[in-house]
Amino acid sequence: MNTALRAVKFIHTLIWASFVSCILSIPVFAWRGRFVSVVVLAILVFVEIVVLITNGWRCPLTNVAARFTDNRSDNFDIYLPLWLARNNKLIFGWLFVMVLVFALGLWLKSIFGK
């Protein structure tokens, strides 16, 4: 594997981990009543969703990585196990929905009481 492809995979993995961290942090901040932080994290994830949608549901870095290899396995452009790369949008899409519902429930409870 050449250096350029390694660099793209590394950057892609860091960005992926950042968005997963945002998703996983939402219920923690919601539980602590820090709903402004929840909104900021959700907006960051929504921005990433818009980027994916405008790029045909692919990360723009996938196109960059494709310049450096003929490999097109689901994880050719990121350091993730094949099963996770293949199911990434499904797993973290549903998780994002679930943590937003959880946060919304806690927010409503904080407004309207028990």
N, C-alpha and C positions, 0 to 999 in steps of 0.2 A: 504494500500500500504506500502510495507516495505521500510526501509531506503535506501537500496542499489538501488532499482528501482527509488526512488525519486532522488537520486544523479545522476544516469545515465540520467534520463529525464532532470534534471537541466543542466548538462554539455552539453547534446545534444542540448537543447534549446539555450544555450549560443553560441555554435558553429554555429548553424543555423542562429542566429541573427547576428553573425559576418560576415557570407557570404552574407546575405541579405544587411547588411550595406555596404559591398564592392560593391555589384551590384548597390545599390541606390546612392553611392558616385561617381560612374564613370561619370554620366552626369554632376555633379557639378564640378568635377575636369576638365572635358573636356571643359565646358563652361568658366572656368577660364584660359584655355590654359595650364594646368598642365598635359601634355600628358605623362610624365614619371610616374606620380602617377597613371594615367589611366592604363598604361601597368602593373604596379606592382599589382594593384587591379585585373585586368583581369587575370594575371598569377595565383594569389591566387585562384580565382574562377575556373580556368582551372585545377589546382591541385586537388581541391575538386571534380571536374567532373571525373578526372582520378581515384580517390579513389572510387567514386561511381561505375564507369564502372567496375573496377577490382573486385568489391564486388557484382556484379550482380545487379547494380542499387539500392543498399541498403547501408545505412550508416553502417559502422562497429559497431557503438553503438547500432544499432537495435538488432544485434546478442547478444550483452552483456545484453541488457535489457530483451531479451527473456528468459534469464536464471532465472529471478526473478518473472516471471508471465506467466500464460497461456493465458492471454489476447492478442489478435492479431488484435485489431482494428487499424485503420490507424494512430492513435495518441497514442498508448500504450507506446511508447518510447520517447515521446517529449511533451512538454507543448504547444500545438497548438490546435486550434479548429479542430474538425474532418474534416470539409470541406477543411480547409487549408492544413492539413497534407495529405489528400487524393489527392489534386491537386497541391501540392507544386512544384514538378519538372516541371509540365506544366506551371504554373504561372511564376515561377522565371526563368525557361529556356527561355521562350519567352521574358521576361523582360530583361534578360541578352543579348540576341541577339539584341533587340531594342536599349539598351543603348550603345552597341558596335557599331552599325550602326550610331547612333547619334554622338558618339565620333569620329568615323572615318570621318564622314562628316565635323565636326568642324576641325579636324586635317588637312584634305585636303584643307579646306578653308583657314586655317592658312598658308599653304604652297603656294597655287596657287592664293591666294587673292580672291577678290570678283568676 
